[in-house]
Amino acid sequence: MGDADTVGDSGIWASDGSTLHLVLRHGEPAPGFGAGCVPLANMGASDPSVLIDFPRFPDIDSSGRVVVISSLTGCSVGRASDVVWTWKDGSLDRLFVPSEPSLLFDAVTSESGVMAFSGSSSNDVLWTAVGETVGVLVTTGALFEHGAGSGSLSAIHPFGLSVNDAGRVVFVGETMAPGGARSGLLAAGGGDNRVIAQEGGAAPGTGGAVFADMAPGTLPVTLPDFKITETGRVVFAAWLEPGVGMPTRPTTSVSGPSRRTRGCR
């Protein structure tokens, strides 16, 4: 495993309320990836040592089952591809490996254990899982209703997910609208893909302001916070911009707790 002060050494832990348990650690052997596996074309000779690399974004359900993403180093999966793991009662199990090298953005679980994770390879994809059964919920090109029309999904952003026990997932993405793609808070699952709020859309109760870009590309950025309940209700925070004909609000300095930045939860 190496010295504890190795650069990049990190891990994921879970608590049952009284005891801490190690879920997985950077540099440990990756269960389910043994010697003799076939390397990707760009990785050269086979390496029998497949190790966990860069564990991140854990979540836990009410039974204590953890879902977490990690990269791997070794012959089966290169650094450009990630894996979704589950852990419970000391057992770490491989849940999902994308069919092609992928960057996974986030993984979450509902209280009862319905999981969701998003990622990008040739397309952006949102998956859900119940037990060991994984399926695609939406991918780029799926239609999302907004107002009186609809627009196709053009991107899923790595800004978090929220899922309920019914498998309804809320996430930040972009859909095509008149004038081009617009970012928004989207909901998928249950046969209903819908834009909850969209960049440039009216923000009720603000006297004419509109929602700002929900997926800004400048770092560091403030991530949108959002949650879906078991009854399908959604709450979120978002930045605003003046609507047409509204005066620009003066810039003010606000102090307080540091905000999350992209890639952190």
C-alpha positions in Angstrom: 0.0 0.0 0.0 2.9 2.3 0.7 3.5 5.0 3.3 0.5 6.9 4.7 1.9 10.2 3.6 2.0 9.2 -0.1 1.0 12.1 -2.3 -2.7 11.6 -3.3 -3.4 9.1 -0.7 -7.1 9.3 0.3 -10.1 7.1 1.2 -13.8 6.9 1.9 -15.2 6.0 5.4 -18.7 5.3 6.7 -20.0 5.6 10.2 -22.9 3.6 11.8 -23.1 6.3 14.5 -20.5 4.9 16.8 -17.8 3.2 14.7 -15.9 4.3 11.6 -15.4 1.8 8.8 -13.1 2.1 5.8 -15.0 1.7 2.6 -12.1 1.9 0.1 -8.7 3.6 -0.2 -6.5 4.9 -2.9 -4.0 2.3 -4.0 -5.9 -0.8 -2.7 -6.5 -3.7 -5.0 -9.8 -3.3 -6.9 -12.1 -6.3 -6.3 -13.3 -8.1 -9.4 -10.3 -7.1 -11.6 -7.8 -9.9 -11.6 -4.7 -10.9 -13.4 -4.9 -11.8 -17.1 -7.4 -9.1 -18.0 -7.2 -7.5 -21.4 -5.7 -4.0 -21.5 -7.2 -1.1 -23.4 -5.5 -0.6 -26.8 -3.7 2.6 -25.6 -2.4 1.1 -22.3 0.4 -1.2 -23.6 1.3 -4.5 -21.8 -1.1 -6.1 -19.4 -0.6 -5.2 -15.7 -2.0 -7.8 -13.3 -2.3 -5.1 -10.5 -5.5 -3.2 -10.9 -5.7 -0.6 -8.1 -8.3 1.9 -6.9 -7.4 5.4 -7.8 -9.0 8.8 -6.8 -12.1 7.7 -4.8 -14.8 10.4 -4.6 -18.4 11.4 -4.3 -19.8 8.9 -1.8 -23.4 8.7 -0.7 -25.2 6.4 1.7 -28.8 5.0 2.1 -30.7 4.3 5.3 -29.5 0.7 5.4 -25.9 1.7 5.4 -25.1 0.9 1.8 -22.6 3.3 0.3 -22.3 4.1 -3.4 -19.0 5.7 -4.5 -17.1 6.4 -7.7 -13.4 5.7 -8.2 -11.0 5.7 -11.1 -8.7 2.7 -11.6 -5.1 2.1 -12.6 -4.1 -1.1 -14.3 -5.0 -3.3 -17.2 -8.8 -3.4 -17.3 -9.7 0.2 -17.1 -7.5 3.3 -17.7 -7.5 6.5 -15.8 -10.0 7.9 -18.3 -12.6 5.4 -17.2 -14.4 5.3 -13.8 -16.2 2.6 -11.8 -19.2 2.7 -9.5 -18.8 0.7 -6.3 -21.2 -0.3 -3.5 -20.2 -1.1 0.0 -22.1 -2.6 3.0 -21.1 -4.4 6.1 -17.4 -4.5 5.1 -18.0 -5.8 1.5 -16.9 -3.7 -1.4 -18.6 -4.8 -4.7 -18.3 -3.5 -8.3 -21.7 -2.3 -9.4 -21.0 -0.7 -12.8 -18.3 -0.2 -15.4 -19.2 1.8 -18.5 -19.0 -0.1 -21.8 -16.5 2.5 -23.0 -14.0 4.6 -21.1 -16.0 7.3 -19.3 -15.7 10.1 -16.8 -18.4 9.6 -14.1 -19.6 12.9 -12.6 -21.5 11.9 -9.5 -23.3 9.1 -7.7 -26.2 9.4 -5.3 -28.7 7.1 -3.6 -32.2 7.5 -2.2 -33.0 6.5 1.4 -34.3 3.1 0.2 -31.3 2.5 -2.1 -32.4 3.6 -5.6 -29.1 4.9 -7.1 -28.3 7.4 -9.9 -25.0 8.3 -11.5 -24.1 10.5 -14.5 -21.1 10.6 -16.8 -19.7 11.3 -20.2 -18.0 9.4 -23.0 -19.2 9.7 -26.6 -22.5 10.9 -25.1 -23.6 12.3 -21.7 -25.6 9.6 -19.9 -27.7 9.4 -16.7 -28.1 5.9 -15.2 -30.2 4.6 -12.4 -29.8 1.3 -10.5 -31.9 -0.8 -8.2 -30.0 -3.5 -6.5 -27.5 -4.8 -9.1 -29.7 -3.8 -12.1 -28.4 -0.8 -13.9 -30.2 1.0 -16.8 -29.9 4.2 -18.8 -32.5 6.8 -17.7 -31.6 9.5 -20.3 -28.9 10.3 -22.7 -28.1 13.3 -25.0 -30.9 13.7 -27.5 -33.7 12.9 -25.1 -36.6 15.3 -25.3 -37.5 17.5 -22.3 -40.7 19.5 -21.9 -40.4 23.1 -21.1 -43.4 25.5 -21.2 -45.4 25.0 -24.3 -42.6 23.2 -26.2 -39.8 20.7 -25.8 -36.1 20.6 -26.4 -33.5 17.9 -26.8 -30.9 17.3 -24.1 -27.5 18.5 -25.3 -25.4 18.1 -22.1 -25.4 16.8 -18.6 -23.2 18.9 -16.2 -21.1 17.5 -13.3 -23.0 19.6 -10.7 -24.6 16.9 -8.6 -27.7 14.7 -8.6 -30.7 14.1 -6.4 -32.9 10.9 -6.6 -35.9 9.7 -4.8 -37.2 6.2 -4.1 -39.4 6.3 -7.2 -36.3 6.8 -9.4 -37.0 10.4 -10.3 -33.7 12.2 -10.8 -33.0 16.0 -10.7 -29.8 17.3 -12.4 -28.3 20.2 -14.2 -28.1 20.0 -18.0 -28.6 21.8 -21.2 -31.5 21.6 -23.6 -31.9 23.1 -27.0 -34.2 26.2 -27.2 -34.7 29.0 -29.7 -31.4 30.7 -30.0 -29.3 27.7 -28.9 -28.7 25.5 -25.8 -29.8 26.8 -22.4 -28.8 25.4 -19.1 -31.5 24.4 -16.6 -32.5 22.3 -13.7 -34.0 19.1 -15.2 -36.0 16.2 -13.9 -36.2 12.7 -15.5 -37.8 9.4 -14.7 -41.3 8.0 -14.5 -41.8 8.6 -18.2 -41.7 12.4 -17.7 -38.7 14.4 -18.7 -39.2 18.0 -17.7 -37.3 21.3 -17.4 -38.0 22.7 -13.9 -36.2 26.0 -14.4 -34.2 27.3 -17.3 -31.6 30.0 -18.0 -33.5 33.0 -19.3 -36.8 31.8 -17.9 -38.9 34.0 -15.7 -38.2 33.7 -11.9 -41.6 34.0 -10.1 -41.9 36.5 -7.4 -38.9 38.6 -8.5 -40.7 41.4 -10.4 -39.4 40.4 -13.8 -35.9 38.9 -13.1 -34.9 35.7 -15.0 -32.7 32.8 -14.0 -29.0 33.1 -14.8 -26.8 30.5 -16.4 -27.1 27.4 -14.2 -23.9 25.8 -15.6 -21.3 28.6 -15.8 -18.0 27.5 -17.2 -15.8 29.9 -15.2 -14.0 28.4 -12.2 -14.4 28.7 -9.3 -18.2 28.8 -9.5 -21.1 28.5 -7.1 -22.9 25.3 -7.8 -26.7 25.1 -7.8 -28.1 23.4 -4.7 -31.2 21.2 -5.2 -33.2 18.3 -3.8 -36.1 16.2 -4.8 -38.4 14.7 -2.1 -40.2 11.3 -2.0 -43.4 13.0 -3.2 -41.6 14.6 -6.2 -41.3 18.1 -4.8 -38.1 20.0 -5.7 -36.3 22.8 -4.0 -33.3 24.7 -5.5 -31.2 27.8 -5.3 -30.2 29.8 -8.4 -28.6 33.1 -9.4 -30.8 35.7 -11.1 -30.3 38.3 -13.9 -32.3 41.4 -14.6 -35.2 40.8 -17.1 -35.8 43.0 -20.1 -36.3 46.6 -19.1 -35.2 46.0 -15.4 -32.4 48.0 -13.8 -29.2 46.2 -13.0 -28.9 45.6 -9.3 -25.7 47.1 -7.7 -22.9 44.7 -7.0 -22.5 44.0 -3.3 -20.0 42.1 -1.3 -21.4 39.2 0.8 -19.4 37.4 3.4 -20.3 34.0 4.8 -19.4 30.4 4.6 -17.3 29.4 1.5 -19.4 28.1 -1.3 -18.9 24.8 -3.0 -16.8 24.7 -6.2 -17.1 22.5 -9.2 -16.0 19.0 -8.6 -16.6 19.1 -4.8 -19.5 18.1 -2.7 
